[in-house]
């Protein structure tokens, strides 16, 4: 067997395996004796620590941003509805604006609406209207306090809308980095 530090580095995947020891648990349904060596998937270890948090980056083009409207049902879906009996628990949102060569001219704030019973998390127009060729990173700091209620609504998409005058010019890109987990809304929450 080679010395551990001589193995090449690799990028781990959820299906990769670690080697470990199963310890004896006298209260288990199937008691394992003798502390045998076993393989464990990284996803299995992750779920053991309830680390089922996901981060996704959603790119929004200038064309998409300019189609969002406050006067009609034109919203942009950032995360599709998670399905019956499930809701998003949004942990954090960061907005990165790559301003491009022509500045956005949003007249009002845009907002993220989603799994909360009554809320809009505002993204100030000044963030979107960044100076030409400037990159702006904005973090929605306290999601719980941004929401007027923390009640989660099941099977609800996370959407981008605007509170008024939308951007009509601009050539940049806006990236939404969304950290979330999907929770069950059934009585057992399993």
C-alpha positions as CSV (number, residue, x, y, z in Angstrom):
1,X,0.0,0.0,0.0
2,X,1.3,3.5,-1.0
3,X,1.9,6.3,1.5
4,X,-1.3,8.3,1.7
5,X,0.2,11.6,0.6
6,X,1.5,10.0,-2.6
7,X,-2.0,9.5,-4.0
8,X,-3.1,12.1,-6.6
9,X,-5.7,14.8,-5.7
10,X,-9.2,14.5,-7.1
11,X,-12.4,16.5,-6.9
12,X,-14.9,14.6,-4.8
13,X,-18.4,13.7,-5.9
14,X,-21.4,12.7,-3.8
15,X,-21.0,9.1,-5.0
16,X,-17.4,8.8,-4.0
17,X,-16.5,6.6,-1.0
18,X,-14.6,7.0,2.2
19,X,-13.4,4.1,4.3
20,X,-14.3,4.0,7.9
21,X,-15.2,1.8,10.9
22,X,-18.7,0.8,11.9
23,X,-18.8,1.0,15.7
24,X,-20.9,-1.3,17.8
25,X,-24.3,0.1,18.8
26,X,-26.2,-2.2,21.2
27,X,-29.4,-0.2,20.6
28,X,-29.4,-0.7,16.8
29,X,-31.9,-3.0,15.2
30,X,-29.1,-5.0,13.6
31,X,-26.2,-4.9,16.0
32,X,-22.8,-4.9,14.2
33,X,-20.1,-6.7,16.2
34,X,-16.4,-6.3,16.0
35,X,-16.1,-2.7,14.5
36,X,-15.7,-3.8,10.9
37,X,-14.2,-1.6,8.1
38,X,-16.8,-0.4,5.6
39,X,-17.2,2.1,2.7
40,X,-19.4,5.2,3.1
41,X,-20.5,7.5,0.3
42,X,-19.8,11.2,0.7
43,X,-23.5,11.9,0.3
44,X,-24.2,9.5,3.1
45,X,-21.7,11.3,5.4
46,X,-23.2,14.6,4.4
47,X,-26.7,13.6,5.2
48,X,-25.5,12.3,8.6
49,X,-24.7,15.9,9.5
50,X,-27.9,17.3,7.9
51,X,-25.8,19.2,5.4
52,X,-28.3,18.9,2.5
53,X,-27.8,22.6,1.7
54,X,-27.5,23.4,-2.0
55,X,-26.0,26.4,-3.7
56,X,-26.9,27.3,-7.2
57,X,-26.0,30.2,-9.4
58,X,-28.7,31.4,-11.7
59,X,-27.6,33.7,-14.6
60,X,-30.0,36.3,-15.8
61,X,-29.4,38.0,-19.1
62,X,-30.1,41.6,-19.9
63,X,-33.0,40.5,-22.1
64,X,-34.5,38.4,-19.3
65,X,-34.1,41.3,-16.8
66,X,-35.9,43.7,-19.1
67,X,-38.9,41.3,-19.6
68,X,-39.7,41.2,-15.9
69,X,-42.8,43.4,-15.3
70,X,-44.8,44.8,-12.4
71,X,-47.9,45.3,-14.4
72,X,-48.4,41.8,-15.7
73,X,-47.7,38.2,-14.7
74,X,-44.2,38.4,-16.1
75,X,-41.8,37.1,-13.5
76,X,-38.6,35.2,-14.0
77,X,-38.3,31.8,-12.3
78,X,-35.0,31.5,-10.4
79,X,-35.9,28.1,-8.8
80,X,-38.8,25.9,-10.1
81,X,-41.3,24.8,-7.5
82,X,-39.9,21.8,-5.6
83,X,-43.0,19.6,-5.8
84,X,-46.0,18.7,-3.6
85,X,-45.3,18.4,0.1
86,X,-42.0,20.3,-0.2
87,X,-40.9,23.9,0.3
88,X,-37.7,25.9,-0.1
89,X,-35.8,27.0,3.1
90,X,-33.8,29.8,1.6
91,X,-30.6,30.3,3.6
92,X,-29.1,33.2,1.6
93,X,-29.1,35.1,-1.6
94,X,-26.2,37.0,-3.2
95,X,-26.6,39.2,-6.3
96,X,-23.6,39.8,-8.6
97,X,-24.0,42.4,-11.3
98,X,-21.6,42.4,-14.2
99,X,-22.7,45.8,-15.6
100,X,-21.4,45.5,-19.1
101,X,-21.1,48.4,-21.5
102,X,-24.6,49.9,-21.1
103,X,-25.9,50.6,-17.6
104,X,-29.2,49.1,-16.5
105,X,-31.8,51.8,-15.8
106,X,-34.2,50.1,-13.3
107,X,-36.6,52.8,-12.0
108,X,-37.7,50.7,-9.0
109,X,-36.4,47.8,-6.9
110,X,-36.6,44.3,-8.2
111,X,-37.7,41.6,-5.7
112,X,-37.4,37.9,-5.0
113,X,-40.7,36.3,-4.1
114,X,-40.9,32.7,-3.1
115,X,-41.7,30.2,-0.4
116,X,-42.8,32.8,2.2
117,X,-46.4,33.4,2.9
118,X,-46.2,37.2,2.5
119,X,-43.0,38.7,1.4
120,X,-40.8,40.3,-1.2
121,X,-37.0,40.5,-0.7
122,X,-36.1,43.7,-2.4
123,X,-33.0,44.3,-4.5
124,X,-32.5,48.0,-4.7
125,X,-32.4,49.5,-8.2
126,X,-29.0,51.1,-7.3
127,X,-27.5,47.6,-7.1
128,X,-28.8,46.7,-10.6
129,X,-27.9,50.1,-12.1
130,X,-24.2,49.7,-11.4
131,X,-21.7,51.9,-13.2
132,X,-20.5,50.7,-16.7
133,X,-18.0,47.9,-16.6
134,X,-18.2,47.6,-12.8
135,X,-18.9,44.4,-10.9
136,X,-21.2,44.7,-7.9
137,X,-21.8,41.9,-5.3
138,X,-24.8,42.4,-3.0
139,X,-25.8,40.1,-0.2
140,X,-29.3,39.9,1.1
141,X,-28.2,39.9,4.7
142,X,-31.0,38.7,6.9
143,X,-33.7,36.7,5.0
144,X,-35.7,36.0,8.2
145,X,-36.1,39.7,9.0
146,X,-36.7,40.6,5.4
147,X,-39.8,38.5,5.3
148,X,-43.0,39.8,6.9
149,X,-43.7,36.2,8.0
150,X,-41.6,33.1,8.1
151,X,-44.3,30.7,7.2
152,X,-43.2,28.6,4.2
153,X,-45.6,27.8,1.4
154,X,-45.3,24.4,-0.2
155,X,-44.5,23.8,-3.9
156,X,-43.7,27.5,-4.6
157,X,-41.1,28.7,-7.1
158,X,-38.6,31.4,-6.3
159,X,-39.3,34.2,-8.7
160,X,-37.8,37.6,-9.7
161,X,-40.2,40.5,-10.2
162,X,-40.2,44.2,-10.1
163,X,-42.1,46.7,-7.9
164,X,-42.4,49.3,-10.6
165,X,-40.5,50.7,-13.6
166,X,-38.3,47.9,-15.0
167,X,-35.0,48.2,-16.7
168,X,-35.3,49.1,-20.4
169,X,-31.7,49.5,-21.2
170,X,-28.5,47.6,-20.1
171,X,-26.2,45.0,-21.6
172,X,-24.8,43.3,-18.5
173,X,-25.6,40.1,-16.7
174,X,-27.0,39.5,-13.2
175,X,-26.2,36.3,-11.3
176,X,-28.2,35.1,-8.3
177,X,-26.3,32.8,-6.0
178,X,-29.0,31.1,-4.0
179,X,-28.3,28.8,-1.0
180,X,-31.2,26.7,0.1
181,X,-32.5,23.3,1.2
182,X,-35.7,21.6,0.4
183,X,-37.8,20.7,3.4
184,X,-40.8,18.4,3.6
185,X,-44.0,20.1,4.7
186,X,-45.8,16.9,5.7
187,X,-46.7,16.3,9.4
188,X,-43.6,14.2,10.0
189,X,-41.3,16.5,8.0
190,X,-39.5,13.4,6.6
